[in-house]
Amino acid sequence: MAKQQDLMAKSGKHRKLREKSGQAADMAFEEPLHVGRPAVVNRERFLHRVNEILDSQWFTNDGPMVREFEEKVAEYLGVRNCVATCNGTVALELAYRAVGLAAEVIVPSFTFVATVHALSWQGITPVFCDIDPATHNIDPVEVERLITEKTTGIVGVHLWGRPCAIDALLEIASHHGLQLVFDAAHAFGCSWNGTRIGNFGRCEVLSFHATKFLHSFEGGAITTNDDELAQRLRLMRNFGFSGYDNVIYPGINGKMTEICAAMGLTNLECIDELVVLNRERYEAFQRELERTRGMRLQTYDDSQNPNYQYVVAEVNCEEYGMSRDRLVEKLHEEGVLARRYFFPGVHRMEPFLTSSGAPMCSLPVTDRIAGEVLALPTGAAVCSTDIKSICRAISSARDQG
Ligand SMILES: *Cc1c(COP(=O)(O)O)cnc(C)c1O
């Protein structure tokens, strides 16, 4: 672990040395290439803001940086309200509670475990729903099948930044009188039918964790066009206080700090450049992997303003000639830290199994996709030479068997 951190700390230097010497990365990479390496930041802008915070001595509790961050995010997304929080998981818990989710809620299993943990922490039973194999998002036909008298809501996750089948879900929710909340942790800046994600359902939840497209070290937000809901969320985020000594909601400490808002604001200023950078990498992977049998890159619809944060492949074991898991092992040996994502599906994780240790339900599409998905290293730290080498490692892994 210490060694790993050491490597990461030095990696910038190593990379420069390698580039200078023009050394091809034919052999193992000198430093591992990670999925989800945080984006670089405009250091001067950030430090300027840090100095402002230190001078003002206003470090948290709805300070000027957080307010500015909330305003700028709301403006960018074209949504009426943005309520910033300490992280995305607490934002999910606040959202679920504020819209009144209870009893049973329908949620995909193919997501980051926090989407579901936030339900169980509210004493809500997650009812796992299968996904559409093409989009990896919750399948509306399956949603409808799972509705019971106990169902109070649906949580959709815009996986990889691809919008859910929003129209179908809106219709189901309104027809059955259910709350609809979206986990939009992957989808900052993406849009659906010309409107940015953040505007749909009762509310949507963002994460600004360091590995996310827009980051504030740690952070999150709830966005909504419902002013009354936003006001309730603001109070719940701050212990439920409505003025001194007057607690009117079951609250929590969900506040974002000023220093996190400073990071978020600084990153937001170059978010459009980051899309361009991500897209170049995505397209380079697409070119390199075009002729690799059994490797299919997930595609994005440009009309939806994808942020291209994730480069995700599906590995078809038979066509590729090797299982996804074996490929991941081989890539790790080469220093390419490509990752399985959301494996094995939340429905197969310990806290969600029955007392006999079996999954509560059968989700064939989730099981298949969870066994095939491969997230490739991308972002500012991965250059075009790296991409060529990664793709060469992918083809040679197969040749070596
Ligand atoms: C990252 C993530 C979260 C949790 O956000 P944190 O800010 O890390 O708490 C929730 N859902 C999804 C889909 C995520 O990717």
The ligand as an SDF file (V2000), in Angstrom:
LIG
                    3D

 15 15  0  0  0  0  0  0  0  0999 V2000
  -19.5950    7.8180   -6.9890 C   0  0  0  0  0  0  0  0  0  0  0  0
  -20.9750    7.3450   -7.0050 C   0  0  0  0  0  0  0  0  0  0  0  0
  -21.8380    7.5220   -5.9010 C   0  0  0  0  0  0  0  0  0  0  0  0
  -21.3720    8.0140   -4.5610 C   0  0  0  0  0  0  0  0  0  0  0  0
  -20.8310    9.2630   -4.5450 O   0  0  0  0  0  0  0  0  0  0  0  0
  -19.7700    9.6650   -3.4180 P   0  0  0  0  0  0  0  0  0  0  0  0
  -19.5670   11.1190   -3.6580 O   0  0  0  0  0  0  0  0  0  0  0  0
  -18.5310    8.8590   -3.6570 O   0  0  0  0  0  0  0  0  0  0  0  0
  -20.3830    9.3830   -2.0850 O   0  0  0  0  0  0  0  0  0  0  0  0
  -23.1620    7.1330   -6.0410 C   0  0  0  0  0  0  0  0  0  0  0  0
  -23.6170    6.5760   -7.1730 N   0  0  0  0  0  0  0  0  0  0  0  0
  -22.8210    6.3680   -8.2390 C   0  0  0  0  0  0  0  0  0  0  0  0
  -23.4060    5.7700   -9.4790 C   0  0  0  0  0  0  0  0  0  0  0  0
  -21.4720    6.7200   -8.1870 C   0  0  0  0  0  0  0  0  0  0  0  0
  -20.6810    6.4730   -9.2360 O   0  0  0  0  0  0  0  0  0  0  0  0
  1  2  1  0
  2  3  1  0
  2 14  2  0
  3  4  1  0
  3 10  2  0
  4  5  1  0
  5  6  1  0
  6  7  2  0
  6  8  1  0
  6  9  1  0
 10 11  1  0
 11 12  2  0
 12 13  1  0
 12 14  1  0
 14 15  1  0
M  END
$$$$
